[in-house]
Amino acid sequence: MYGFINTCLKSLVIDKFGEETWNKLRAEAGVEDTFMTYEVYKDEITMRLVAEACRLLDVEASVVLRLFGEYFFEFCKRSGYDHMLRTLGANLFEFMENLDALHGYLSLSYKEMNAPSFRVEKNSDGTMLLHYYSDRRGLCHIVPGIIGAVAKDFFSSRIEMEVVNQMEEVERTGKKEHVVFLITLHPAFSEKMCSRNTASPPQRVQASGCRHGAARTNKQEVEILKQIKKHTGAWRNHWETVRSLVQLGKGKLLRGFEPVYPDELCIDLKTFCNAFPFHIVFDEELRVRQAGVTVQKIVPGLQTMGIQLDQYFTILHPEVTFTIASIRKFINSHFVLQTRRDMMPECWKETPMLELRGQMLWMASLHCMLYQASPLLRSLQELEERRMYLSDIAPHDATRHLILLNQQRLAEMELSSQLERKKEQLRQLSQHLEQEKQKTENLLYAMLPKHVANQLKEGKRVEAGEFKECTILFSDVVTFTNICSQCEPIQIVFMLNSMYLRFDRLTTVHNVYKVETIGDAYMVVGGVPIPVSSHAERVANFALGMIMAAKEVTNPVTGGPIQIRVGLHSGPVLAGVVGEKMPRYCLFGDTVNTASRMESHGLPDQIHLSPTVYHALREKGFQLEERGEIEVKGKGRMRTYFLLKNLRATDSEIMGRCTREAGSGQESVHAGLDCSAELPSFRPSLQPIQSSDRRPTVAMRYGDSLTDDKPLAPFTEDLPSAKTLTGKSRDSESYGSLHSGNRSEVEPFQLNQDTVRRRPDGAEPPPAALSKKHVCSRLCVVS
């Protein structure tokens, strides 16, 4: 089928059920998204689309095909065939009678079109029998949809169609499917039509009655029909009424017209054969009795009178056997005959065969059939290929003009087809470009927070911002220096890559931000760049996951699992973008230093906590253990703690793995919804982890909100440049105040009761508001 059909089916699904349904339908059917109008596609593509539509919509094929038939009629009208369809016939019978002629005309443009064939008969009771022939089985239900839409739109009628017979037509070559429909026509009377029936007072009364309730409508229509039959004898449509009113000379009505024939034919045979150069007359035995001069020149065998016509020609359309009985049965159809190659002269055998298209006329008095035809040519190129000229066609024959007009139309169609192909190529290139852009953005978002990266892309200045609460994690590999000295560099790369892939997966599970990795050191922060009140819980669960994940990584020296140290600390930081070449989103402040000290003073396979983290996790369902006071470099003596486990979450939840419910056999995703549903996403979607763990990643849920008082506006590309809490933008010179004991005059936060103060013994008491109060800081904006 041509792409026009598949495009119509696509348009139907999108208009009626939405583009999402179409995308799902074509994905299930395994077909492309766009179809070229003048390109031929395999029938199985259309069949797959119809079958998948039936399955998705849970309806029978007949329902889908009938709906397609109704929509196809409207689609053809919108595609520029409206006037052509409206002028096909004055009534439904004539419309259906000329469908084959319409297909014959369209075949000039759509050369490979394999259209169905129609034959219509009138019954004495006013009903009609429509014979449908097609090479494609199972598509007959399209016909009621098309004919019903035509009757309603063009002839203001309602029809009923039912299949009365379905068989294999033995008289047609190729064993075509033959379906017979019984059509019952019901004229539809609208208020507008009723108001026009004003021939008599009773009719006007009944016309006004059309506006009353629906319960009286049927009775009124019956009365109107009676009035019309009384005045006209039978129901006729608008055009038949007009014909009955048009008078010819001497007062005779058109419906009473009788032609006058001469006593003898006033034309000699020579003139007739030259005036109609492609006509053929043959009798009931298919013996040629007469032929036009040009067809004799092309097929010299026709000069021998009495030869069998079927020896030189085959019937292409309608696909029937070459007998008088079959021809008379389909005499209302146009016939296409093609010359036989084996009977043509040697000079013609290398050229395309001549095709004739015309009408069969039965002459009962002579018991002969007249085939009045013209050459079937679509372009000047086909005319040249058959070694013919325009002068071979009679001057009165419209085929001359059709060839010239169709030559121009074919050129326009070729241009349209080229534009359509270029459009599709541009669409594919645009789609490919969008995919590559997405890959680039994912890579960029893996290096910088999303809102920061977007502002950098727009060339905007990104200013630093403060975060009053966050939790920072550092980790490193125990005896990493010794491992490096005893292994090949590639072994170190494999070990670190295996470990970092697992850690990166955990950042997605707990929605924490990976700041950077330096050698064996891994740095993560919670609450930056998206402020959350559960930052300590997220980082703590992430740390527990790191310990479990590290046990899956092999030490290339010992062959056992590697050991890591983990340290956590909570406090304020300042965050900003540093550098123009390979810019990085970095954290500054004493909190970073303290977290690093917790890691360096930790123990293998232990999670070392500072007092601030301990107080944040103390009542959150974590098992904690006091380590005691230790000497911390640069900090003096500090009371620290170890994080042992989470008492409220399973290992599978912490690792972001699906768990199977007992007895159900199904995986539960109770860890479930990605926290991106609650928080603005700031990390790109990660590619599948290339490790032995192929199970899907399940984000762990946290019950916090963005802020305690009001929701934080999601970070967008048009965020205003962030400022400090004093309302002043920070410059690069003020960053150093977080690293020293001296505070600048424009320092955004004051070291008072909201900040960590040291006791005389060097220990850090828990801050009063740090564990509960969440401060929403403004963020530095990085493009």
C-alpha positions in Angstrom: 0.0 0.0 0.0 1.0 3.6 -0.5 2.2 5.7 2.4 -1.0 7.7 2.0 -3.0 4.9 3.6 -0.6 4.4 6.6 -0.5 8.2 7.1 -4.3 8.2 7.3 -4.2 5.4 9.9 -1.6 7.3 11.9 -3.7 10.5 11.8 -6.8 8.6 12.9 -5.1 7.1 16.0 -3.6 10.5 16.9 -6.9 12.4 16.5 -9.0 9.9 18.2 -6.7 8.4 20.9 -3.7 10.7 21.2 -0.1 10.7 20.1 0.9 8.6 23.1 -1.3 5.8 21.9 0.2 6.0 18.4 3.7 5.8 19.7 2.8 2.7 21.7 1.0 1.2 18.7 3.8 1.7 16.3 6.3 0.4 18.8 4.3 -2.8 19.4 3.8 -3.2 15.6 7.5 -2.5 14.9 6.9 0.2 12.2 8.5 3.6 11.6 6.9 6.8 12.7 6.7 8.6 9.3 5.4 7.4 5.9 6.1 8.9 2.5 2.9 9.7 0.6 4.1 8.4 -2.8 6.2 5.5 -1.5 4.9 1.9 -1.6 5.0 -0.1 1.7 4.4 -3.7 2.3 0.8 -4.7 3.1 1.9 -6.5 6.2 2.8 -3.1 7.8 -0.8 -1.9 7.6 -2.0 -5.3 8.7 0.2 -5.2 11.8 -1.0 -1.7 12.7 -4.6 -2.8 12.4 -4.0 -6.0 14.5 -2.1 -4.0 17.2 -4.9 -1.4 17.3 -7.5 -4.1 17.8 -5.4 -5.5 20.7 -4.7 -2.2 22.4 -8.3 -1.0 22.1 -9.7 -4.5 22.8 -12.2 -4.3 19.9 -12.8 -6.5 16.9 -11.2 -5.8 13.5 -14.5 -4.9 11.9 -15.0 -2.0 14.3 -11.5 -0.6 13.7 -11.8 -1.0 9.9 -15.2 0.7 9.8 -13.9 3.6 11.9 -10.9 3.8 9.5 -13.3 3.9 6.5 -15.2 6.8 8.0 -12.0 8.7 8.8 -10.4 7.8 5.4 -13.3 9.6 3.6 -12.7 12.8 5.7 -8.9 12.4 5.3 -9.2 12.3 1.5 -11.4 15.4 1.5 -8.8 17.3 3.6 -6.1 16.1 1.3 -7.5 17.9 -1.7 -9.9 15.3 -3.2 -13.1 16.9 -2.0 -14.3 18.4 -5.3 -13.3 15.2 -7.2 -15.4 13.1 -4.9 -18.4 15.5 -4.9 -18.6 15.4 -8.7 -18.3 11.6 -9.0 -22.1 11.1 -9.1 -25.5 12.8 -8.6 -26.6 10.1 -6.2 -25.2 7.3 -4.2 -25.7 4.7 -7.0 -23.8 6.8 -9.5 -21.1 7.5 -7.0 -20.5 3.8 -6.4 -20.8 3.1 -10.1 -17.9 5.5 -10.9 -15.5 4.4 -8.1 -13.6 2.2 -10.6 -13.2 5.2 -12.9 -11.9 7.2 -10.0 -9.3 4.5 -9.2 -8.3 4.4 -12.9 -7.6 8.1 -12.8 -5.7 7.9 -9.6 -3.6 5.1 -11.1 -2.0 7.7 -13.4 -0.4 9.2 -10.3 -0.1 6.1 -8.1 1.3 3.7 -10.7 1.5 0.7 -8.4 -1.9 1.2 -6.8 -3.8 -2.1 -6.4 -7.2 -0.7 -5.7 -10.3 -2.8 -5.1 -13.1 -3.0 -7.7 -16.8 -2.3 -7.3 -19.9 -3.2 -9.2 -23.4 -2.0 -8.1 -26.8 -3.3 -9.0 -30.3 -1.9 -8.3 -33.1 -4.0 -6.9 -36.8 -3.6 -7.6 -37.5 -2.6 -3.9 -35.0 0.3 -4.0 -32.2 -1.5 -2.3 -28.8 -1.9 -4.0 -26.2 -4.7 -4.1 -22.6 -3.6 -4.0 -20.1 -6.1 -5.2 -16.6 -5.6 -3.7 -13.5 -7.3 -5.1 -10.1 -7.2 -3.6 -6.8 -9.0 -3.6 -6.5 -8.2 0.1 -8.5 -10.4 2.4 -10.2 -9.1 5.6 -10.5 -5.4 4.7 -14.1 -5.5 3.4 -15.3 -3.8 6.6 -13.7 -0.6 5.4 -16.4 -0.3 2.7 -19.4 0.3 5.0 -17.5 3.1 6.8 -16.6 4.9 3.5 -20.0 4.5 1.9 -21.9 5.5 5.0 -19.8 8.7 5.4 -20.4 9.5 1.7 -24.1 9.0 2.0 -24.3 11.2 5.1 -22.1 14.0 3.8 -22.9 14.2 0.1 -26.5 12.9 -0.1 -27.9 13.7 3.3 -28.9 10.0 3.7 -28.5 7.3 6.2 -27.7 3.8 4.9 -27.7 0.3 6.3 -25.1 -2.2 4.9 -25.0 -5.9 5.6 -22.9 -8.7 4.1 -25.2 -11.0 2.2 -22.5 -13.1 0.5 -18.8 -13.7 0.7 -17.0 -15.9 -1.7 -14.1 -16.5 -4.0 -15.0 -15.1 -7.4 -14.3 -17.8 -10.0 -14.9 -15.5 -13.0 -12.1 -13.2 -11.9 -8.4 -14.1 -12.4 -6.4 -14.3 -9.2 -9.3 -15.7 -7.2 -10.2 -12.3 -5.7 -12.2 -12.0 -2.5 -15.8 -11.2 -3.5 -18.1 -9.6 -0.9 -21.7 -8.6 -1.6 -23.3 -5.9 0.5 -27.0 -5.2 0.7 -27.5 -1.4 0.9 -30.7 0.1 2.2 -31.0 3.8 1.8 -32.9 6.0 4.4 -33.2 9.7 3.4 -32.3 11.8 6.5 -34.7 14.7 7.1 -33.2 17.6 9.0 -35.1 20.7 10.2 -33.5 22.6 7.3 -34.8 20.1 4.8 -38.3 20.1 6.4 -38.5 23.9 6.1 -37.9 23.7 2.4 -40.8 21.4 1.7 -43.4 24.2 1.4 -45.3 23.0 -1.6 -48.7 22.9 0.2 -50.1 24.0 3.6 -50.2 20.5 5.0 -46.5 20.1 4.2 -45.8 23.5 5.9 -47.6 22.3 9.0 -45.6 19.1 9.1 -42.4 21.0 8.4 -43.0 23.2 11.4 -43.8 20.1 13.4 -40.2 19.0 12.9 -39.2 21.3 15.7 -41.3 19.4 18.3 -40.1 16.5 20.4 -38.2 13.6 19.2 -41.1 11.2 19.9 -43.0 12.6 16.9 -40.1 12.7 14.4 -40.6 9.3 12.8 -44.3 9.8 12.3 -43.7 13.2 10.7 -41.1 11.8 8.3 -43.6 9.1 7.2 -46.2 11.8 6.5 -43.7 13.8 4.5 -42.7 10.8 2.4 -46.4 10.2 1.7 -46.8 13.8 0.5 -43.8 13.6 -1.7 -44.9 10.3 -3.2 -48.3 11.9 -3.8 -46.9 14.8 -5.8 -44.0 13.1 -7.5 -44.9 9.4 -7.5 -41.7 8.3 -5.8 -38.9 9.6 -3.7 -36.2 11.3 -5.7 -33.1 13.2 -4.5 -32.4 16.8 -5.3 -30.7 16.3 -8.7 -33.4 14.0 -9.9 -36.0 16.6 -9.0 -34.1 19.2 -10.9 -33.9 17.0 -14.0 -37.7 16.4 -13.8 -38.3 20.2 -13.9 -35.9 21.0 -16.8 -37.9 21.2 -20.0 -36.7 20.6 -23.5 -38.2 22.0 -26.7 -41.9 21.5 -27.5 -42.8 21.1 -23.8 -41.2 17.7 -23.3 -39.7 17.0 -19.9 -36.3 15.6 -19.5 -37.6 12.5 -17.7 -39.8 11.8 -20.8 -37.0 12.3 -23.3 -36.7 9.7 -26.1 -33.8 9.9 -28.5 -34.3 9.9 -32.3 -32.1 7.6 -34.4 -31.4 7.8 -38.1 -32.6 5.2 -40.5 -29.1 4.4 -41.5 -25.6 5.3 -40.2 -24.4 8.4 -42.0 -20.7 7.6 -41.8 -18.5 5.3 -43.9 -16.3 2.6 -42.4 -13.0 4.3 -43.4 -14.0 7.6 -41.7 -15.1 5.7 -38.6 -11.9 3.7 -38.3 -9.8 6.9 -38.7 -12.0 8.9 -36.3 -11.8 6.2 -33.6 -8.3 4.7 -34.2 -8.2 2.4 -31.2 -11.7 0.9 -31.3 -12.2 -2.9 -31.7 -15.4 -4.8 -32.6 -15.6 -8.5 -31.8 -18.3 -11.1 -31.7 -19.4 -13.6 -29.1 -16.6 -16.0 -30.0 -14.1 -13.1 -29.6 -13.4 -13.0 -33.3 -12.3 -9.6 -34.4 -14.7 -8.0 -36.9 -13.4 -4.5 -37.0 -10.5 -2.4 -35.7 -9.2 1.2 -35.7 -6.3 2.1 -37.9 -3.7 2.9 -35.2 -4.4 -0.2 -33.2 -3.9 -2.1 -36.5 -0.5 -0.4 -37.0 0.7 -1.3 -33.5 -0.8 -4.8 -33.5 -0.6 -6.0 -37.1 -2.3 -9.2 -36.4 -5.6 -7.4 -36.1 -5.5 -6.7 -39.8 -6.5 -10.4 -40.3 -10.2 -10.3 -39.7 -11.6 -13.2 -37.8 -8.7 -13.8 -35.5 -9.3 -14.4 -31.8 -8.9 -11.1 -29.7 -7.7 -13.0 -26.6 -4.7 -14.2 -28.7 -3.3 -10.7 -28.8 -4.7 -9.1 -25.6 -5.2 -9.9 -22.0 -7.6 -8.1 -19.6 -5.8 -6.3 -16.8 -8.9 -4.6 -15.3 -11.3 -5.8 -14.1 -9.5 -9.0 -13.5 -12.0 -11.3 -15.2 -11.7 -14.2 -17.6 -11.7 -13.2 -21.3 -15.2 -14.3 -22.2 -18.3 -12.4 -23.4 -20.2 -13.6 -20.4 -17.7 -12.2 -17.9 -17.3 -8.9 -19.9 -21.1 -8.4 -20.0 -21.3 -9.0 -16.2 -18.8 -6.2 -15.6 -19.9 -4.1 -18.6 -20.3 -0.9 -16.4 -16.6 -1.1 -15.4 -13.8 0.5 -17.5 -11.7 -2.2 -19.2 -7.9 -2.1 -19.5 -6.4 -4.5 -22.2 -2.7 -5.1 -22.6 -1.0 -6.6 -25.7 0.7 -10.0 -25.4 4.4 -9.8 -25.8 4.7 -13.1 -27.6 2.3 -12.0 -30.3 4.0 -8.6 -31.0 6.5 -8.0 -33.8 10.2 -8.4 -33.0 10.8 -4.6 -32.9 8.1 -4.3 -30.1 9.2 -7.2 -27.9 11.9 -5.0 -26.2 9.5 -2.1 -25.5 6.8 -1.9 -22.9 3.5 -3.4 -23.9 0.7 -1.1 -25.1 -2.3 -0.7 -22.7 -5.7 0.4 -23.8 -8.4 1.7 -21.5 -12.0 2.2 -22.6 -15.6 1.1 -22.4 -17.3 -2.1 -23.6 -20.7 -1.6 -25.4 -22.8 -4.6 -26.2 -24.6 -4.4 -29.6 -27.5 -6.8 -29.2 -28.7 -6.5 -32.9 -25.3 -7.5 -34.2 -24.4 -9.8 -31.3 -21.1 -8.0 -31.1 -19.1 -6.0 -28.5 -17.7 -2.6 -29.3 -14.6 -1.7 -27.3 -14.1 2.0 -27.6 -10.7 2.7 -26.1 -7.7 5.1 -25.9 -4.1 4.4 -25.1 -3.3 4.3 -21.4 -0.3 6.6 -21.1 0.8 8.6 -18.1 3.6 10.7 -19.5 5.5 11.7 -22.6 8.2 9.3 -21.6 5.8 6.4 -21.8 4.6 7.7 -25.2 8.2 7.6 -26.5 8.9 4.2 -25.0 6.1 2.8 -27.1 7.3 4.5 -30.2 4.1 6.6 -30.4 3.4 10.2 -31.0 0.6 12.6 -30.1 -0.5 12.5 -33.7 -1.4 8.8 -33.3 -4.2 9.9 -30.9 -7.4 11.3 -32.4 -7.6 15.1 -32.0 -11.0 14.8 -30.2 -9.5 12.3 -27.7 -8.9 13.9 -24.3 -5.9 11.5 -23.8 -3.7 14.1 -25.5 -4.4 16.7 -22.9 -4.3 14.2 -20.1 -0.8 13.2 -21.1 0.5 16.8 -21.1 -1.3 17.7 -17.9 -0.2 14.5 -16.1 3.4 15.2 -17.2 3.2 18.4 -15.3 1.5 16.7 -12.4 4.1 14.0 -12.2 6.8 16.6 -12.1 5.0 18.3 -9.2 4.6 15.0 -7.4 8.3 14.2 -7.8 9.1 17.6 -6.3 6.6 17.0 -3.5 8.1 13.6 -2.9 11.6 15.1 -2.7 10.5 17.7 -0.3 8.8 15.1 1.8 12.0 13.0 1.9 14.1 16.0 2.8 11.7 16.8 5.6 12.0 13.3 6.9 15.7 13.5 6.7 15.7 16.8 8.6 13.4 15.3 11.2 15.8 12.3 11.7 18.8 14.6 11.8 17.0 16.8 14.4 16.1 13.7 16.4 19.7 12.5 16.2 21.0 16.0 17.2 18.6 16.0 20.2 20.0 12.6 21.3 23.6 13.8 21.0 22.6 17.0 22.8 21.1 14.9 25.6 24.3 12.8 25.9 26.3 16.0 26.1 24.0 17.4 28.8 24.2 14.2 30.7 27.9 14.4 30.7 27.8 18.0 31.8 25.3 17.3 34.5 27.6 14.6 35.8 30.3 17.2 36.4 28.2 20.1 37.6 24.8 20.5 39.3 22.0 20.9 36.6 21.0 24.5 37.5 24.6 25.5 37.6 25.4 23.9 34.2 22.4 25.5 32.6 23.5 29.0 33.7 27.0 28.4 32.5 25.6 27.3 29.1 23.8 30.6 28.9 26.9 32.6 29.7 25.6 33.9 33.0 27.8 34.6 35.9 27.6 32.1 38.7 28.0 33.5 42.2 28.8 31.6 45.3 26.1 30.8 47.9 26.0 29.6 51.5 24.4 26.5 53.0 23.9 26.6 56.7 23.3 22.9 57.0 24.9 20.0 55.1 26.7 16.8 55.8 30.0 16.0 54.1 31.5 12.5 53.7 35.1 11.5 52.9 36.3 8.0 52.2 39.6 6.4 51.2 41.1 2.9 50.7 43.1 1.5 53.5 46.8 0.8 52.6 46.2 2.3 49.2 49.8 3.3 48.9 51.0 -0.2 49.5 48.5 -1.6 46.9 49.8 0.9 44.3 53.4 -0.1 45.0 52.7 -3.8 44.5 50.3 -3.8 41.5 50.3 -2.8 37.9 48.6 0.6 37.1 45.9 -1.1 35.1 44.9 -3.2 38.1 44.6 0.0 40.2 42.3 1.5 37.5 40.1 -1.6 37.4 39.8 -1.7 41.2 38.9 2.0 41.6 36.5 1.9 38.6 34.7 -1.2 40.1 34.4 0.6 43.5 33.4 4.0 42.1 30.7 2.5 39.9 29.1 1.0 43.0 29.4 4.3 44.9 28.0 6.3 42.0 25.0 4.0 42.0 24.4 4.7 45.7 24.4 8.5 45.0 21.3 7.9 42.9 19.7 5.7 45.6 20.1 8.4 48.3 20.0 11.5 46.2 23.3 12.9 47.4 25.8 15.0 45.4 29.1 13.5 44.4 31.6 16.4 44.7 34.8 14.8 43.4 37.2 11.9 43.5 41.0 12.3 43.9 42.9 9.0 43.7 41.3 6.7 46.3 39.4 9.6 48.0 35.7 9.9 47.4 33.8 13.0 48.5 30.0 13.3 48.8 27.7 16.0 50.3 24.1 15.9 51.4 22.0 19.1 51.4 24.0 20.7 48.6 23.1 22.0 46.0 19.5 21.1 46.9 18.8 21.9 50.6 17.1 19.1 52.4 16.5 18.5 56.1 17.4 14.8 55.9 20.9 15.5 54.7 22.5 13.6 57.6 20.3 10.6 57.2 21.0 10.4 53.5 24.7 10.6 53.9 24.7 8.1 56.8 22.7 5.6 54.7 25.1 6.2 51.8 28.1 5.5 54.1 26.5 2.2 55.2 26.0 1.3 51.5 29.7 2.1 50.8 30.9 -0.3 53.4 28.7 -3.1 51.9 29.6 -2.2 48.4 33.4 -2.2 49.2 33.2 -5.8 50.3 32.3 -6.7 46.7 35.5 -5.2 45.3 38.6 -7.4 45.3 42.0 -6.2 46.6 44.5 -7.1 43.8 47.2 -7.7 46.4 45.5 -9.9 49.0 42.7 -11.3 46.8 40.2 -10.4 49.6 37.7 -7.5 49.8 39.2 -4.0 50.0 38.8 -2.0 53.2 37.8 1.7 53.3 37.6 4.4 56.0 34.6 6.8 56.1 34.3 10.1 57.9 31.2 12.4 58.3 30.7 15.9 59.6 27.8 18.3 59.5 28.0 22.1 59.4 27.9 25.2 57.1 29.7 25.5 53.8 30.1 27.9 51.0 29.7 26.5 47.5 30.7 27.9 44.1 32.2 27.3 40.8 35.9 27.6 40.4 37.8 28.1 37.2 36.9 28.5 33.5 38.8 25.6 32.0 37.1 22.5 33.4 35.1 24.4 36.0 34.3 22.5 39.2 31.6 23.0 41.8 33.6 23.1 45.0 32.8 23.4 48.7 34.7 25.7 51.1 34.7 26.0 54.8 35.9 24.4 58.0 33.2 21.8 57.7 35.2 20.3 54.8 38.3 20.2 56.8 36.6 18.5 59.8 35.0 15.9 57.6 38.4 15.1 56.1 39.8 14.7 59.6 37.0 12.3 60.6 38.0 10.1 57.6 41.8 10.3 58.2 41.4 9.5 62.0 38.9 6.7 61.3 39.3 2.9 61.4 39.1 0.3 58.6 35.5 -0.6 57.6 34.2 1.9 60.2 32.1 5.1 59.7 33.5 7.8 61.9 31.1 10.5 63.0 31.7 14.0 64.4 29.5 15.2 67.4 27.3 17.3 65.0 26.5 14.2 62.9 25.9 12.1 66.1 23.3 14.5 67.4 21.6 14.7 64.0 21.3 10.9 63.8 20.7 10.1 67.5 17.0 9.8 67.3 16.7 8.7 63.7 16.8 5.0 64.1 20.6 4.5 63.7 22.7 2.3 65.9 25.6 4.4 67.1 28.6 3.7 69.3 30.8 6.1 71.2 34.5 6.0 70.4 35.5 8.4 73.1 37.8 11.5 73.0 40.6 11.4 70.5 43.2 13.9 69.4 42.3 15.3 66.0 44.9 17.2 64.0 44.2 20.9 63.9 41.1 20.4 66.1 42.4 19.3 69.4 40.5 16.7 71.4 37.1 15.7 70.2 34.5 13.1 71.3 33.7 11.0 68.2 31.3 8.1 67.4 30.9 5.2 65.1 27.9 4.5 62.9 27.1 0.7 63.0 23.8 0.2 61.2 20.3 1.5 60.4 17.7 -0.1 62.6 14.8 0.9 60.4 16.0 -0.1 56.9 17.2 -3.3 55.4 20.4 -3.8 53.6 18.5 -4.1 50.3 16.8 -0.8 50.8 20.1 0.9 51.6 21.7 -0.7 48.5 18.7 0.3 46.4 17.8 -3.2 45.3 14.3 -4.7 44.8 13.2 -7.2 47.4 10.8 -10.1 47.0 7.8 -10.2 49.2 7.3 -13.5 51.0 5.0 -15.8 49.1 4.2 -13.4 46.4 7.0 -14.2 44.0 7.0 -10.5 42.9 9.6 -7.9 43.5 8.6 -5.1 45.9 9.7 -1.6 45.3 8.7 -0.3 48.7 11.9 1.6 48.8 10.3 2.8 45.9 9.6 6.1 44.4 12.6 8.0 43.3 13.1 11.0 45.6 13.2 13.1 42.5 9.4 13.0 42.8 9.8 15.1 45.9 12.9 17.0 45.1 14.0 18.8 42.0 16.4 16.6 40.2 19.9 17.9 40.0 21.7 14.8 38.7 21.6 13.4 35.2 20.3 9.9 34.6 23.1 7.5 35.0 23.9 4.8 32.5 23.5 1.2 33.6 26.3 0.2 36.0 28.7 -2.2 34.3 29.1 -4.5 37.2 27.9 -7.9 38.3 24.8 -6.3 39.9 22.3 -6.1 37.1 19.3 -5.5 39.3 17.4 -2.2 38.9 18.3 0.8 41.1 15.5 1.7 43.5 15.7 5.1 45.2 15.2 5.2 49.0 12.4 7.3 50.2 12.9 10.1 52.8 10.1 11.9 54.5 11.5 15.4 54.5 10.5 18.5 52.6 12.6 21.0 51.0 12.2 23.5 53.8 10.3 23.5 57.1 8.3 26.6 56.5 7.6 26.8 52.7 8.6 24.8 49.7 11.7 25.8 48.0 11.2 26.9 44.4 12.8 24.4 42.1 16.0 25.5 40.5 15.4 26.7 36.9 17.5 28.2 34.2 16.2 31.7 35.0 17.2 31.7 38.7 18.4 35.2 39.8 22.0 35.4 40.7 22.3 34.2 44.3 23.5 36.5 47.0 24.6 36.1 50.5 22.3 36.5 53.4 23.5 40.1 53.9 22.2 40.9 50.4 25.7 41.5 49.0 27.3 39.4 46.3 30.4 37.6 47.5 33.6 38.1 45.6 36.6 35.9 45.5 38.4 37.7 48.2 35.8 36.9 50.8 36.0 33.1 50.3 39.1 32.9 52.5 37.2 34.0 55.6 35.8 30.5 56.0 39.3 29.0 56.2 40.6 31.4 58.8 39.7 32.6 62.2 39.1 36.1 61.0 35.7 36.9 59.6 35.2 39.5 56.9 32.8 42.4 57.3 30.4 41.0 54.7 30.5 37.4 56.1 27.0 36.0 55.4 26.5 34.2 58.7 27.5 35.2 62.2 29.3 32.8 64.5 26.8 32.9 67.3 24.3 30.4 68.8 23.5 29.0 65.4 27.1 28.0 64.7 29.3 25.4 66.4 31.2 26.7 69.4 33.9 24.9 71.2 33.9 24.2 74.9 37.1 24.6 77.0 37.8 20.9 76.7 37.8 21.1 72.9 34.6 19.0 72.4 31.8 20.4 70.3 28.4 20.6 72.0 25.3 19.8 69.8 23.9 23.0 68.2 20.5 23.9 69.5 18.8 24.4 66.1 21.0 22.4 63.8 19.1 19.2 63.9 15.6 20.6 63.5 15.8 24.0 61.9 16.4 24.1 58.2 17.8 27.3 56.8 17.1 27.9 53.1 20.2 29.6 51.7 20.6 31.3 48.3 22.6 29.4 45.9 25.4 30.6 43.7 24.3 30.4 40.1 26.6 28.6 37.7 25.9 28.4 34.0 
